[in-house]
Amino acid sequence: MNEPNHYGFTRIQDDVLARNDFIRGDIIFLHQNRLRRIRRGTESHEAVSRLLPKIAWSEKFPPVPNSIQIQVTKACNLSCSFCYANAINASSSEAHMTFANAKRLIDTAFNWGVPQLQWVGGEAFVNKDFPKIVEYAQSLGLVQNIITNGIIPGVRPKKFMNTLRAFSTIQVSANAVGDSYNIIVGKSVYEKFVQSVKLINDSCGNVWLSCVVTRKNARSLNQIVSLGELVGARGITFGILAKQGRAVANAMNYFECLNWARESLNSVLTSDGPAIEIDCHFDPTMSRLQKAQSVEKRHGGYEGHSILFINKDGDIYPFPLLEMNSLKLGNAFIDDLRQLWFSSELLTSLRAAADPLLCEGCDSDCSFRSRSLRYLWTGSFSGKLPCYRFDFKK
């Protein structure tokens, strides 16, 4: 179908942006860099709808992605042994996205109507222009999130506090505790890490820890939960390894460790605890979330439907776990990003990819539904990963 002239935001007050969610029928509502939804059928929805342009959309994917993840640098201050981004432990101008290029992407996202940006690296704070980048996106009213190791802003809180407070969620990578953490990241910085994350959370109150399950940490997820409680994090996300970059693993050996992870995590899932939320991607029955998550019936529904990843050179991919030449969609500084969203053959094939037979009828929102993870482990968007329902054996 032909692209309508306007998918973007309407400024209904000085500090309030709104646009229709063309698939769900809700209204996306941005205020003070936070995203809210006005549900269809409410009086508020009817009132705000009168202020928005009338645009019809009949395709099975949104005309605007709900989120764009942007890599502002390939450099990192740590050297994690299973970094799927394959970050470099050095900083140079070539490793970073410039402010000018970041501003171009922010403007494109805003004018298109993309409500959320997520910043990643390497380590985003290694890029000295990063605070200025965040400040510019904040001035437009966009929601911003970040994945970080927390050490740089935590060590210099006065310098970075305004930047940190611009984020809706701060996701901090925490894949081990104590000496095991130091071994994984390649530096003896664990105590500094704990102090940094606690300071950030005390000041912002919006920290989530994220832990990639590996054979080295699978038996100690209970310690990660204790760490989360110690620093006051809102919750912890446990995900499976993305086999890319420095993350090398044998499928048979790897999926065995997820049963160890389940035993370790189960040891702290008592009737009285844990005191924080748990989002367990490898076994969603172990999640402990305060707010019920709406179930996405389409397995792997985010990739190709609501998210894009742009690396520091402007190369565009369906999802960060798919950063390989054979899956590149184009370049955001050369190609029309919106036109790629509508017409890319790769995105079209992703949107049409069939679910594995054993996943049909399953409504569990687990990481095995991700087409990117299926591709990395099986070489196919429709490949089947060993599932928690079968003790990770089939």
Sequence and secondary structure as in RCSB ss.txt:
>XXXX:A:sequence
MNEPNHYGFTRIQDDVLARNDFIRGDIIFLHQNRLRRIRRGTESHEAVSRLLPKIAWSEKFPPVPNSIQIQVTKA
CNLSCSFCYANAINASSSEAHMTFANAKRLIDTAFNWGVPQLQWVGGEAFVNKDFPKIVEYAQSLGLVQNIITNG
IIPGVRPKKFMNTLRAFSTIQVSANAVGDSYNIIVGKSVYEKFVQSVKLINDSCGNVWLSCVVTRKNARSLNQIV
SLGELVGARGITFGILAKQGRAVANAMNYFECLNWARESLNSVLTSDGPAIEIDCHFDPTMSRLQKAQSVEKRHG
GYEGHSILFINKDGDIYPFPLLEMNSLKLGNAFIDDLRQLWFSSELLTSLRAAADPLLCEGCDSDCSFRSRSLRY
LWTGSFSGKLPCYRFDFKK
>XXXX:A:secstr
    S  S EEEETTEEEEE TTT  EEEEETTEEEEE TTSHHHHHHHTTS      SSS SS SEEEEE BSB
 SS  TT TT  BS   GGGB  HHHHHHHHHHHHHHT  EEEEESS GGGSTTHHHHHHHHHHHT EEEEEE S
HHHHHSHHHHHHHHTT SEEEEE    HHHHHHHHTSS HHHHHHHHHHHHHHHS EEEEEEE TTTGGGHHHHH
HHHHHHT SEEEEEE   STT    HHHHHHHHHHHHHHHHTT  TT  SSEEEESS GGG B SS      STT
TTBTTTEEEE TT EEESSGGG SGGG  EETTTS HHHHHHH HHHHHHHH    GGGTT     GGG HHHHH
HHHSSTT     GGGTT  
